[in-house]
């Protein structure tokens, strides 16, 4: 099962999450976990007093982002997922829009792909 991939997508526009998940289901991705995450800059601005002045520099006042994590069967599925998400969400080339990546998996237990 060395072709399997761990797919990670972090989006900043929480209002697009449901539509992104629907798009993934349409291409056959039926399993994923959704996690609330905070960026390092937001954490520093909110939690460390010396950085509190930076809060007004953050354009998006949403303190959390959404991370989608899914194990996918191959590169083709990952590329299709990335293309689908960008069609719905917009380009990840835009600064502070989010990030997507995949990592090769070599040992998987508890999941049949």
C-alpha positions in Angstrom: 0.0 0.0 0.0 3.0 2.3 -0.6 1.0 4.5 -3.0 -1.4 5.8 -0.3 -1.1 9.5 0.6 -2.0 11.5 3.6 -3.8 14.6 2.2 -3.9 17.8 4.3 -5.7 20.9 3.4 -6.0 24.0 5.6 -8.5 26.6 4.5 -9.0 30.0 6.0 -12.5 30.7 4.6 -14.6 28.6 7.0 -17.8 29.4 5.1 -16.5 27.3 2.1 -16.0 24.2 4.2 -19.3 22.5 3.5 -19.0 23.1 -0.3 -15.4 21.8 -0.3 -16.5 18.6 1.5 -19.4 18.1 -0.9 -16.9 18.4 -3.8 -14.7 15.8 -2.3 -17.6 13.4 -1.9 -18.5 14.0 -5.5 -15.1 12.7 -6.7 -15.2 9.7 -4.4 -13.4 10.9 -1.3 -15.7 9.6 1.5 -13.5 9.7 4.6 -11.8 12.7 6.1 -11.4 14.4 9.5 -12.0 18.1 10.1 -10.0 19.9 12.8 -10.1 23.5 14.0 -6.6 25.0 13.8 -4.9 28.3 14.6 -2.0 29.9 12.8 1.1 30.7 14.7 0.7 34.4 14.2 -2.8 34.4 15.5 -1.7 32.4 18.5 1.2 34.8 19.3 -1.1 37.9 18.8 -3.7 36.5 21.1 -1.7 34.7 23.8 1.7 36.4 24.2 1.3 40.0 25.5 4.4 41.3 23.7 2.8 40.4 20.4 -0.7 41.7 21.2 -0.1 44.8 19.1 0.1 42.7 16.0 -3.6 41.6 16.3 -4.7 44.7 14.2 -2.3 43.6 11.4 -4.2 40.4 10.8 -6.7 41.0 8.0 -9.0 38.0 8.8 -10.4 38.3 12.2 -11.4 34.6 12.2 -9.2 33.0 14.9 -9.6 29.5 13.6 -9.1 27.8 10.3 -10.3 24.3 9.2 -7.9 21.4 8.4 -9.2 18.6 6.3 -7.1 15.3 6.7 -7.8 12.3 4.5 -5.9 9.1 3.5 -6.2 8.8 -0.2 -5.3 5.9 -2.4 -2.9 7.5 -4.9 -1.5 10.6 -6.5 -4.3 10.8 -9.0 -6.9 11.1 -6.3 -4.8 13.8 -4.5 -4.5 15.8 -7.6 -8.2 15.5 -8.3 -9.0 16.6 -4.8 -6.7 19.6 -5.0 -8.2 20.7 -8.3 -11.7 20.2 -7.0 -10.9 22.3 -3.9 -9.4 25.1 -5.9 -12.4 25.2 -8.2 -14.6 25.7 -5.2 -12.4 27.6 -2.8 -10.2 29.6 -5.2 -6.5 29.7 -5.8 -4.1 28.8 -3.0 -1.6 31.2 -4.7 -3.5 34.1 -3.0 -1.6 35.0 0.2 -3.1 33.7 3.4 -5.7 31.6 1.7 -4.5 28.3 3.0 -2.3 25.3 2.1 -2.6 21.9 0.6 -0.1 19.1 0.5 0.3 15.3 0.6 2.7 12.9 2.2 3.5 9.3 1.2 2.3 6.7 3.6 4.2 3.4 4.0 2.2 1.6 6.7 -1.5 1.8 7.3 -3.6 -0.1 9.8 -7.2 0.2 10.5 -8.2 1.4 7.1 -8.8 -0.3 3.8 -8.3 1.8 0.7 
